[in-house]
Amino acid sequence: MVEFAFDIKQLFPQPIIRVQAHSLRPTVTQLRHRPHPFIANPQRGHSTMPSCQLSQILDVMGKLSADAQGLRQPVTTADKLASDQVVYLMADDAAGYWAITGLLKVGTKDLFLFDQEGCCRRAKQTPAILDFYVHESRQRCGQGKLLFQRMLEQQGWSASKCSVDRPSKKLLGFMAKHYGLVRTIPQGNNFVLYEGFFDDPMTKCNSNAARELQAASRIRSQSQGHYIRHSHDQTQVSRGQANRNTVRNGAHSGHFRRDILNQDSVLGASLPTRCVQDSRVSRSDH
């Protein structure tokens, strides 16, 4: 367990609390490592502000978690806690005083992931386990399961739908023991996914939405093609109508010429015979 020079009981109205970035301030004290437990150095002074005390707790627990996992740099620090991340802290008074026993940092990530068929998918707001540490004195006694389960309930997640960032062998064993998660889906990044990650209503809904979008696109394409064909047909109809009008007008012109010729013929036939004879006599005189 991890003990501090200040009383942490006031920070823990219940054994597990949620800490977010808006409740923190930069760390204002240096901590001195002692063999057991971890105690803040009272000679260097410390702030009594709860936010600063929480910052100290996060920094110390993050350092212990990194050491336990063999990491060069801590994953969890107060000044690097993002607004969309949450840290769950666990404490108890089993030793007769309140001390920190565990830390669990979670958040959401936008990731490109491979499913079981090897197809790449873009997963937005993917639940992610970012850091998990239970003090050695509290391991193998149900504290880790209690902390993890409280996180799932608070976040509204299920274990199989969580991605795990660079899990240690202990964490992989923890997921297998308590949630039966053994078979993983290989990824091209540092995250580990378990089988069943893509088997949820949200993923199916997104697939249905994609199919609906493709269907809508086909309908638009068909509509555009129908419009083009309709315009072409209208153009052909207009041209055909114009040609028929031209033929019809030509026919009317032919009828008009025939009518004139017929009128001339009738006119010639209706002239008196005397007029015709007089015309012949006049020509003979000339």
Phi and psi in degrees as GROMACS dihedral restraints (atoms count N, CA, C in turn):
[ dihedral_restraints ]
;  ai    aj    ak    al  type     phi  dphi    fc
    3     4     5     6     1  -121.8    20    10
    4     5     6     7     1   120.8    20    10
    6     7     8     9     1  -112.3    20    10
    7     8     9    10     1   147.6    20    10
    9    10    11    12     1  -121.2    20    10
   10    11    12    13     1   162.3    20    10
   12    13    14    15     1   -68.4    20    10
   13    14    15    16     1   -27.2    20    10
   15    16    17    18     1   -92.0    20    10
   16    17    18    19     1   160.0    20    10
   18    19    20    21     1   -79.3    20    10
   19    20    21    22     1   118.1    20    10
   21    22    23    24     1   -89.3    20    10
   22    23    24    25     1    -5.6    20    10
   24    25    26    27     1   -58.9    20    10
   25    26    27    28     1   -35.5    20    10
   27    28    29    30     1   -66.9    20    10
   28    29    30    31     1   -20.9    20    10
   30    31    32    33     1   -85.0    20    10
   31    32    33    34     1   -13.6    20    10
   33    34    35    36     1  -122.3    20    10
   34    35    36    37     1    83.0    20    10
   36    37    38    39     1   -65.9    20    10
   37    38    39    40     1   -16.8    20    10
   39    40    41    42     1  -143.4    20    10
   40    41    42    43     1   163.1    20    10
   42    43    44    45     1   -60.6    20    10
   43    44    45    46     1   -26.8    20    10
   45    46    47    48     1  -125.5    20    10
   46    47    48    49     1   127.7    20    10
   48    49    50    51     1  -124.5    20    10
   49    50    51    52     1   158.2    20    10
   51    52    53    54     1  -103.1    20    10
   52    53    54    55     1   135.4    20    10
   54    55    56    57     1  -124.5    20    10
   55    56    57    58     1   129.8    20    10
   57    58    59    60     1  -125.6    20    10
   58    59    60    61     1   169.0    20    10
   60    61    62    63     1   -60.9    20    10
   61    62    63    64     1   -35.9    20    10
   63    64    65    66     1   -67.7    20    10
   64    65    66    67     1   -14.9    20    10
   66    67    68    69     1   -97.9    20    10
   67    68    69    70     1     8.7    20    10
   69    70    71    72     1  -114.9    20    10
   70    71    72    73     1   158.0    20    10
   72    73    74    75     1  -131.8    20    10
   73    74    75    76     1   162.3    20    10
   75    76    77    78     1   -58.0    20    10
   76    77    78    79     1   148.2    20    10
   78    79    80    81     1   -63.1    20    10
   79    80    81    82     1   135.8    20    10
   81    82    83    84     1  -119.5    20    10
   82    83    84    85     1     7.8    20    10
   84    85    86    87     1  -140.7    20    10
   85    86    87    88     1   148.6    20    10
   87    88    89    90     1   -94.8    20    10
   88    89    90    91     1   144.4    20    10
   90    91    92    93     1  -110.2    20    10
   91    92    93    94     1   141.3    20    10
   93    94    95    96     1  -105.1    20    10
   94    95    96    97     1   125.6    20    10
   96    97    98    99     1   -77.7    20    10
   97    98    99   100     1   129.1    20    10
   99   100   101   102     1  -116.8    20    10
  100   101   102   103     1   154.1    20    10
  102   103   104   105     1   -50.9    20    10
  103   104   105   106     1   -44.0    20    10
  105   106   107   108     1  -174.4    20    10
  106   107   108   109     1   123.6    20    10
  108   109   110   111     1   -90.4    20    10
  109   110   111   112     1  -171.6    20    10
  111   112   113   114     1   -78.5    20    10
  112   113   114   115     1   120.7    20    10
  114   115   116   117     1  -130.4    20    10
  115   116   117   118     1   134.0    20    10
  117   118   119   120     1   -68.0    20    10
  118   119   120   121     1   143.2    20    10
  120   121   122   123     1   -78.4    20    10
  121   122   123   124     1   109.6    20    10
  123   124   125   126     1   -70.3    20    10
  124   125   126   127     1   -21.2    20    10
  126   127   128   129     1   -69.0    20    10
  127   128   129   130     1   -25.4    20    10
  129   130   131   132     1   -88.5    20    10
  130   131   132   133     1    -5.1    20    10
  132   133   134   135     1    81.3    20    10
  133   134   135   136     1   157.5    20    10
  135   136   137   138     1  -155.3    20    10
  136   137   138   139     1   155.6    20    10
  138   139   140   141     1   -82.8    20    10
  139   140   141   142     1   147.9    20    10
  141   142   143   144     1   -93.9    20    10
  142   143   144   145     1     2.2    20    10
  144   145   146   147     1   -67.6    20    10
  145   146   147   148     1   129.1    20    10
  147   148   149   150     1   -56.9    20    10
  148   149   150   151     1   -38.3    20    10
  150   151   152   153     1   -64.5    20    10
  151   152   153   154     1   -39.8    20    10
  153   154   155   156     1   -69.7    20    10
  154   155   156   157     1   -35.2    20    10
  156   157   158   159     1   -64.7    20    10
  157   158   159   160     1   -40.2    20    10
  159   160   161   162     1   -64.5    20    10
  160   161   162   163     1   -38.2    20    10
  162   163   164   165     1   -61.5    20    10
  163   164   165   166     1   -41.7    20    10
  165   166   167   168     1   -62.6    20    10
  166   167   168   169     1   -42.9    20    10
  168   169   170   171     1   -61.5    20    10
  169   170   171   172     1   -44.6    20    10
  171   172   173   174     1   -63.0    20    10
  172   173   174   175     1   -42.6    20    10
  174   175   176   177     1   -64.8    20    10
  175   176   177   178     1   -42.6    20    10
  177   178   179   180     1   -67.7    20    10
  178   179   180   181     1   -46.7    20    10
  180   181   182   183     1   -66.4    20    10
  181   182   183   184     1   -36.5    20    10
  183   184   185   186     1   -63.7    20    10
  184   185   186   187     1   -39.0    20    10
  186   187   188   189     1   -67.0    20    10
  187   188   189   190     1   -42.7    20    10
  189   190   191   192     1   -63.3    20    10
  190   191   192   193     1   -39.2    20    10
  192   193   194   195     1   -64.1    20    10
  193   194   195   196     1   -42.6    20    10
  195   196   197   198     1   -63.5    20    10
  196   197   198   199     1   -42.0    20    10
  198   199   200   201     1   -63.0    20    10
  199   200   201   202     1   -40.7    20    10
  201   202   203   204     1   -66.6    20    10
  202   203   204   205     1   -30.2    20    10
  204   205   206   207     1   -94.5    20    10
  205   206   207   208     1    -3.8    20    10
  207   208   209   210     1    74.4    20    10
  208   209   210   211     1    29.6    20    10
  210   211   212   213     1   -92.0    20    10
  211   212   213   214     1   148.2    20    10
  213   214   215   216     1   -75.2    20    10
  214   215   216   217     1   -36.8    20    10
  216   217   218   219     1  -123.5    20    10
  217   218   219   220     1   144.3    20    10
  219   220   221   222     1   -65.6    20    10
  220   221   222   223     1   143.8    20    10
  222   223   224   225     1   -80.9    20    10
  223   224   225   226     1   -32.4    20    10
  225   226   227   228     1  -112.0    20    10
  226   227   228   229     1   120.4    20    10
  228   229   230   231     1  -141.1    20    10
  229   230   231   232     1   157.8    20    10
  231   232   233   234     1   -66.9    20    10
  232   233   234   235     1   -41.3    20    10
  234   235   236   237     1   -78.3    20    10
  235   236   237   238     1   -11.4    20    10
  237   238   239   240     1  -106.5    20    10
  238   239   240   241     1     6.8    20    10
  240   241   242   243     1   -73.9    20    10
  241   242   243   244     1   118.2    20    10
  243   244   245   246     1   -79.0    20    10
  244   245   246   247     1   162.8    20    10
  246   247   248   249     1   -67.7    20    10
  247   248   249   250     1   -24.1    20    10
  249   250   251   252     1   -98.6    20    10
  250   251   252   253     1    14.6    20    10
  252   253   254   255     1  -110.8    20    10
  253   254   255   256     1   151.7    20    10
  255   256   257   258     1  -132.3    20    10
  256   257   258   259     1   137.9    20    10
  258   259   260   261     1  -114.1    20    10
  259   260   261   262     1   127.2    20    10
  261   262   263   264     1  -100.4    20    10
  262   263   264   265     1   123.8    20    10
  264   265   266   267     1  -111.1    20    10
  265   266   267   268     1   139.4    20    10
  267   268   269   270     1  -118.7    20    10
  268   269   270   271     1   140.7    20    10
  270   271   272   273     1  -143.9    20    10
  271   272   273   274     1   158.2    20    10
  273   274   275   276     1  -153.4    20    10
  274   275   276   277     1   173.1    20    10
  276   277   278   279     1  -121.3    20    10
  277   278   279   280     1    34.3    20    10
  279   280   281   282     1   -62.3    20    10
  280   281   282   283     1   -27.2    20    10
  282   283   284   285     1   -90.4    20    10
  283   284   285   286     1     6.2    20    10
  285   286   287   288     1    96.6    20    10
  286   287   288   289     1    -3.2    20    10
  288   289   290   291     1  -149.5    20    10
  289   290   291   292     1   157.7    20    10
  291   292   293   294     1   -78.2    20    10
  292   293   294   295     1   131.3    20    10
  294   295   296   297     1  -144.5    20    10
  295   296   297   298     1   154.8    20    10
  297   298   299   300     1   -79.8    20    10
  298   299   300   301     1   133.8    20    10
  300   301   302   303     1  -118.5    20    10
  301   302   303   304     1   -18.8    20    10
  303   304   305   306     1  -161.0    20    10
  304   305   306   307     1   159.2    20    10
  306   307   308   309     1  -140.8    20    10
  307   308   309   310     1   139.3    20    10
  309   310   311   312     1  -142.4    20    10
  310   311   312   313     1   116.4    20    10
  312   313   314   315     1  -107.7    20    10
  313   314   315   316     1   129.4    20    10
  315   316   317   318     1  -134.5    20    10
  316   317   318   319     1   165.9    20    10
  318   319   320   321     1  -171.0    20    10
  319   320   321   322     1  -166.5    20    10
  321   322   323   324     1  -125.2    20    10
  322   323   324   325     1   148.5    20    10
  324   325   326   327     1  -135.2    20    10
  325   326   327   328     1   145.2    20    10
  327   328   329   330     1   -94.4    20    10
  328   329   330   331     1   112.8    20    10
  330   331   332   333     1  -127.3    20    10
  331   332   333   334     1   151.5    20    10
  333   334   335   336     1   -97.5    20    10
  334   335   336   337     1   117.2    20    10
  336   337   338   339     1  -124.7    20    10
  337   338   339   340     1   155.3    20    10
  339   340   341   342     1  -103.8    20    10
  340   341   342   343     1   133.1    20    10
  342   343   344   345     1   -88.6    20    10
  343   344   345   346     1  -171.9    20    10
  345   346   347   348     1   -62.9    20    10
  346   347   348   349     1   -29.1    20    10
  348   349   350   351     1   -86.1    20    10
  349   350   351   352     1    -0.8    20    10
  351   352   353   354     1    85.4    20    10
  352   353   354   355     1     8.8    20    10
  354   355   356   357     1   -82.8    20    10
  355   356   357   358     1   137.3    20    10
  357   358   359   360     1   -85.1    20    10
  358   359   360   361     1   132.1    20    10
  360   361   362   363     1  -128.1    20    10
  361   362   363   364     1   148.3    20    10
  363   364   365   366     1   -98.7    20    10
  364   365   366   367     1   115.4    20    10
  366   367   368   369     1  -106.7    20    10
  367   368   369   370     1   118.2    20    10
  369   370   371   372     1   -95.2    20    10
  370   371   372   373     1   145.2    20    10
  372   373   374   375     1    53.1    20    10
  373   374   375   376     1    47.3    20    10
  375   376   377   378     1   -75.6    20    10
  376   377   378   379     1   127.1    20    10
  378   379   380   381     1   -58.0    20    10
  379   380   381   382     1   132.7    20    10
  381   382   383   384     1  -135.8    20    10
  382   383   384   385     1   132.9    20    10
  384   385   386   387     1   -92.0    20    10
  385   386   387   388     1   115.1    20    10
  387   388   389   390     1  -102.4    20    10
  388   389   390   391     1   -31.4    20    10
  390   391   392   393     1  -159.7    20    10
  391   392   393   394     1   135.9    20    10
  393   394   395   396     1  -146.5    20    10
  394   395   396   397     1   122.2    20    10
  396   397   398   399     1  -148.8    20    10
  397   398   399   400     1   132.2    20    10
  399   400   401   402     1  -123.2    20    10
  400   401   402   403     1   132.1    20    10
  402   403   404   405     1   -57.6    20    10
  403   404   405   406     1   144.8    20    10
  405   406   407   408     1   -56.1    20    10
  406   407   408   409     1   -31.1    20    10
  408   409   410   411     1   -73.3    20    10
  409   410   411   412     1   -11.6    20    10
  411   412   413   414     1  -117.0    20    10
  412   413   414   415     1     6.5    20    10
  414   415   416   417     1   -79.1    20    10
  415   416   417   418     1   153.6    20    10
  417   418   419   420     1    62.9    20    10
  418   419   420   421     1    31.3    20    10
  420   421   422   423     1  -138.1    20    10
  421   422   423   424     1    21.6    20    10
  423   424   425   426     1    88.3    20    10
  424   425   426   427     1    -1.8    20    10
  426   427   428   429     1   -69.3    20    10
  427   428   429   430     1   -40.1    20    10
  429   430   431   432     1   -63.8    20    10
  430   431   432   433     1   -42.9    20    10
  432   433   434   435     1   -63.7    20    10
  433   434   435   436     1   -40.1    20    10
  435   436   437   438     1   -63.4    20    10
  436   437   438   439     1   -42.6    20    10
  438   439   440   441     1   -67.0    20    10
  439   440   441   442     1   -45.0    20    10
  441   442   443   444     1   -66.3    20    10
  442   443   444   445     1   -41.8    20    10
  444   445   446   447     1   -66.4    20    10
  445   446   447   448     1   -38.2    20    10
  447   448   449   450     1   -63.1    20    10
  448   449   450   451     1   -39.5    20    10
  450   451   452   453     1   -61.2    20    10
  451   452   453   454     1   -46.5    20    10
  453   454   455   456     1   -59.2    20    10
  454   455   456   457     1   -41.8    20    10
  456   457   458   459     1   -66.7    20    10
  457   458   459   460     1   -42.2    20    10
  459   460   461   462     1   -68.8    20    10
  460   461   462   463     1   -38.6    20    10
  462   463   464   465     1   -83.2    20    10
  463   464   465   466     1   -18.5    20    10
  465   466   467   468     1    74.6    20    10
  466   467   468   469     1    32.4    20    10
  468   469   470   471     1  -107.7    20    10
  469   470   471   472     1   169.6    20    10
  471   472   473   474     1  -122.8    20    10
  472   473   474   475     1   151.9    20    10
  474   475   476   477     1   -61.2    20    10
  475   476   477   478     1   -38.3    20    10
  477   478   479   480     1   -70.9    20    10
  478   479   480   481     1   -16.1    20    10
  480   481   482   483     1   -98.5    20    10
  481   482   483   484     1     7.5    20    10
  483   484   485   486     1   -96.4    20    10
  484   485   486   487     1   135.1    20    10
  486   487   488   489     1   -89.1    20    10
  487   488   489   490     1   147.4    20    10
  489   490   491   492     1  -120.3    20    10
  490   491   492   493     1   123.4    20    10
  492   493   494   495     1   -86.4    20    10
  493   494   495   496     1   115.9    20    10
  495   496   497   498     1    46.6    20    10
  496   497   498   499     1    61.4    20    10
  498   499   500   501     1   -68.7    20    10
  499   500   501   502     1   142.6    20    10
  501   502   503   504     1   -80.1    20    10
  502   503   504   505     1   170.1    20    10
  504   505   506   507     1   -62.9    20    10
  505   506   507   508     1   -35.1    20    10
  507   508   509   510     1   -65.0    20    10
  508   509   510   511     1   -39.7    20    10
  510   511   512   513     1   -69.7    20    10
  511   512   513   514     1   -39.1    20    10
  513   514   515   516     1   -61.7    20    10
  514   515   516   517     1   -41.4    20    10
  516   517   518   519     1   -65.9    20    10
  517   518   519   520     1   -35.8    20    10
  519   520   521   522     1   -63.5    20    10
  520   521   522   523     1   -45.1    20    10
  522   523   524   525     1   -65.7    20    10
  523   524   525   526     1   -36.0    20    10
  525   526   527   528     1   -70.9    20    10
  526   527   528   529     1   -41.0    20    10
  528   529   530   531     1   -71.0    20    10
  529   530   531   532     1   -46.3    20    10
  531   532   533   534     1   -94.1    20    10
  532   533   534   535     1   -22.1    20    10
  534   535   536   537     1  -126.8    20    10
  535   536   537   538     1     3.8    20    10
  537   538   539   540     1    65.3    20    10
  538   539   540   541     1    24.0    20    10
  540   541   542   543     1   -96.1    20    10
  541   542   543   544     1   109.9    20    10
  543   544   545   546     1  -122.7    20    10
  544   545   546   547     1   -49.0    20    10
  546   547   548   549     1   -81.4    20    10
  547   548   549   550     1   127.6    20    10
  549   550   551   552     1  -109.8    20    10
  550   551   552   553     1   163.0    20    10
  552   553   554   555     1  -105.0    20    10
  553   554   555   556     1   115.4    20    10
  555   556   557   558     1   -58.7    20    10
  556   557   558   559     1   138.9    20    10
  558   559   560   561     1  -127.5    20    10
  559   560   561   562     1   163.0    20    10
  561   562   563   564     1   -94.1    20    10
  562   563   564   565     1     8.8    20    10
  564   565   566   567     1  -127.0    20    10
  565   566   567   568     1  -166.8    20    10
  567   568   569   570     1   -85.0    20    10
  568   569   570   571     1     0.2    20    10
  570   571   572   573     1   -88.1    20    10
  571   572   573   574     1   146.5    20    10
  573   574   575   576     1  -111.9    20    10
  574   575   576   577     1   130.0    20    10
  576   577   578   579     1  -115.1    20    10
  577   578   579   580     1   147.6    20    10
  579   580   581   582     1  -104.8    20    10
  580   581   582   583     1   152.8    20    10
  582   583   584   585     1   -58.1    20    10
  583   584   585   586     1   135.8    20    10
  585   586   587   588     1   103.1    20    10
  586   587   588   589     1    -6.1    20    10
  588   589   590   591     1   -60.7    20    10
  589   590   591   592     1   -40.0    20    10
  591   592   593   594     1   -90.1    20    10
  592   593   594   595     1    -5.1    20    10
  594   595   596   597     1   -90.2    20    10
  595   596   597   598     1    73.4    20    10
  597   598   599   600     1  -144.2    20    10
  598   599   600   601     1   159.7    20    10
  600   601   602   603     1   -58.0    20    10
  601   602   603   604     1   -33.9    20    10
  603   604   605   606     1   -65.3    20    10
  604   605   606   607     1   -43.4    20    10
  606   607   608   609     1   -64.8    20    10
  607   608   609   610     1   -41.5    20    10
  609   610   611   612     1   -65.1    20    10
  610   611   612   613     1   -38.0    20    10
  612   613   614   615     1   -62.8    20    10
  613   614   615   616     1   -41.1    20    10
  615   616   617   618     1   -66.0    20    10
  616   617   618   619     1   -37.8    20    10
  618   619   620   621     1   -65.2    20    10
  619   620   621   622     1   -42.7    20    10
  621   622   623   624     1   -61.9    20    10
  622   623   624   625     1   -40.5    20    10
  624   625   626   627     1   -62.8    20    10
  625   626   627   628     1   -39.1    20    10
  627   628   629   630     1   -64.1    20    10
  628   629   630   631     1   -42.0    20    10
  630   631   632   633     1   -65.4    20    10
  631   632   633   634     1   -38.9    20    10
  633   634   635   636     1   -64.1    20    10
  634   635   636   637     1   -37.5    20    10
  636   637   638   639     1   -65.6    20    10
  637   638   639   640     1   -41.2    20    10
  639   640   641   642     1   -64.8    20    10
  640   641   642   643     1   -39.9    20    10
  642   643   644   645     1   -63.6    20    10
  643   644   645   646     1   -42.0    20    10
  645   646   647   648     1   -62.6    20    10
  646   647   648   649     1   -38.2    20    10
  648   649   650   651     1   -64.9    20    10
  649   650   651   652     1   -40.7    20    10
  651   652   653   654     1   -64.6    20    10
  652   653   654   655     1   -38.8    20    10
  654   655   656   657     1   -63.6    20    10
  655   656   657   658     1   -42.3    20    10
  657   658   659   660     1   -62.5    20    10
  658   659   660   661     1   -41.1    20    10
  660   661   662   663     1   -63.9    20    10
  661   662   663   664     1   -42.5    20    10
  663   664   665   666     1   -64.8    20    10
  664   665   666   667     1   -38.7    20    10
  666   667   668   669     1   -64.0    20    10
  667   668   669   670     1   -41.7    20    10
  669   670   671   672     1   -64.9    20    10
  670   671   672   673     1   -41.5    20    10
  672   673   674   675     1   -63.6    20    10
  673   674   675   676     1   -40.8    20    10
  675   676   677   678     1   -63.4    20    10
  676   677   678   679     1   -38.9    20    10
  678   679   680   681     1   -65.0    20    10
  679   680   681   682     1   -40.7    20    10
  681   682   683   684     1   -65.4    20    10
  682   683   684   685     1   -44.9    20    10
  684   685   686   687     1   -63.4    20    10
  685   686   687   688     1   -40.2    20    10
  687   688   689   690     1   -62.9    20    10
  688   689   690   691     1   -41.9    20    10
  690   691   692   693     1   -64.1    20    10
  691   692   693   694     1   -41.2    20    10
  693   694   695   696     1   -63.3    20    10
  694   695   696   697     1   -43.9    20    10
  696   697   698   699     1   -62.7    20    10
  697   698   699   700     1   -40.2    20    10
  699   700   701   702     1   -63.1    20    10
  700   701   702   703     1   -38.7    20    10
  702   703   704   705     1   -64.3    20    10
  703   704   705   706     1   -43.8    20    10
  705   706   707   708     1   -63.0    20    10
  706   707   708   709     1   -40.7    20    10
  708   709   710   711     1   -62.9    20    10
  709   710   711   712     1   -42.6    20    10
  711   712   713   714     1   -63.3    20    10
  712   713   714   715     1   -42.9    20    10
  714   715   716   717     1   -63.9    20    10
  715   716   717   718     1   -43.2    20    10
  717   718   719   720     1   -61.8    20    10
  718   719   720   721     1   -40.8    20    10
  720   721   722   723     1   -63.4    20    10
  721   722   723   724     1   -40.3    20    10
  723   724   725   726     1   -64.7    20    10
  724   725   726   727     1   -41.8    20    10
  726   727   728   729     1   -63.2    20    10
  727   728   729   730     1   -41.3    20    10
  729   730   731   732     1   -65.2    20    10
  730   731   732   733     1   -38.3    20    10
  732   733   734   735     1   -64.0    20    10
  733   734   735   736     1   -39.7    20    10
  735   736   737   738     1   -62.8    20    10
  736   737   738   739     1   -45.8    20    10
  738   739   740   741     1   -62.3    20    10
  739   740   741   742     1   -41.5    20    10
  741   742   743   744     1   -64.0    20    10
  742   743   744   745     1   -41.4    20    10
  744   745   746   747     1   -65.0    20    10
  745   746   747   748     1   -39.2    20    10
  747   748   749   750     1   -62.6    20    10
  748   749   750   751     1   -39.8    20    10
  750   751   752   753     1   -64.4    20    10
  751   752   753   754     1   -41.8    20    10
  753   754   755   756     1   -61.0    20    10
  754   755   756   757     1   -39.2    20    10
  756   757   758   759     1   -64.2    20    10
  757   758   759   760     1   -41.7    20    10
  759   760   761   762     1   -63.0    20    10
  760   761   762   763     1   -42.3    20    10
  762   763   764   765     1   -62.0    20    10
  763   764   765   766     1   -37.4    20    10
  765   766   767   768     1   -65.2    20    10
  766   767   768   769     1   -43.5    20    10
  768   769   770   771     1   -63.7    20    10
  769   770   771   772     1   -42.4    20    10
  771   772   773   774     1   -63.4    20    10
  772   773   774   775     1   -37.1    20    10
  774   775   776   777     1   -63.4    20    10
  775   776   777   778     1   -39.0    20    10
  777   778   779   780     1   -65.9    20    10
  778   779   780   781     1   -44.4    20    10
  780   781   782   783     1   -61.5    20    10
  781   782   783   784     1   -42.5    20    10
  783   784   785   786     1   -62.4    20    10
  784   785   786   787     1   -39.7    20    10
  786   787   788   789     1   -64.3    20    10
  787   788   789   790     1   -39.5    20    10
  789   790   791   792     1   -61.9    20    10
  790   791   792   793     1   -42.9    20    10
  792   793   794   795     1   -62.5    20    10
  793   794   795   796     1   -43.9    20    10
  795   796   797   798     1   -63.8    20    10
  796   797   798   799     1   -41.3    20    10
  798   799   800   801     1   -62.0    20    10
  799   800   801   802     1   -44.0    20    10
  801   802   803   804     1   -63.8    20    10
  802   803   804   805     1   -37.6    20    10
  804   805   806   807     1   -71.2    20    10
  805   806   807   808     1   -24.8    20    10
  807   808   809   810     1   -89.8    20    10
  808   809   810   811     1    -5.1    20    10
  810   811   812   813     1   -69.2    20    10
  811   812   813   814     1   142.7    20    10
  813   814   815   816     1   -64.7    20    10
  814   815   816   817     1   151.8    20    10
  816   817   818   819     1   -66.0    20    10
  817   818   819   820     1   -35.4    20    10
  819   820   821   822     1   -61.7    20    10
  820   821   822   823     1   -41.8    20    10
  822   823   824   825     1   -62.5    20    10
  823   824   825   826     1   -36.0    20    10
  825   826   827   828     1   -69.5    20    10
  826   827   828   829     1   -43.0    20    10
  828   829   830   831     1   -65.0    20    10
  829   830   831   832     1   -41.3    20    10
  831   832   833   834     1   -60.8    20    10
  832   833   834   835     1   -35.9    20    10
  834   835   836   837     1   -66.4    20    10
  835   836   837   838     1   -37.1    20    10
  837   838   839   840     1   -68.9    20    10
  838   839   840   841     1   -40.4    20    10
  840   841   842   843     1   -63.7    20    10
  841   842   843   844     1   -41.1    20    10
  843   844   845   846     1   -62.6    20    10
  844   845   846   847     1   -39.5    20    10
  846   847   848   849     1   -68.3    20    10
  847   848   849   850     1   -35.6    20    10
  849   850   851   852     1   -68.4    20    10
  850   851   852   853     1   -33.0    20    10
  852   853   854   855     1   -65.5    20    10
  853   854   855   856     1   -38.4    20    10
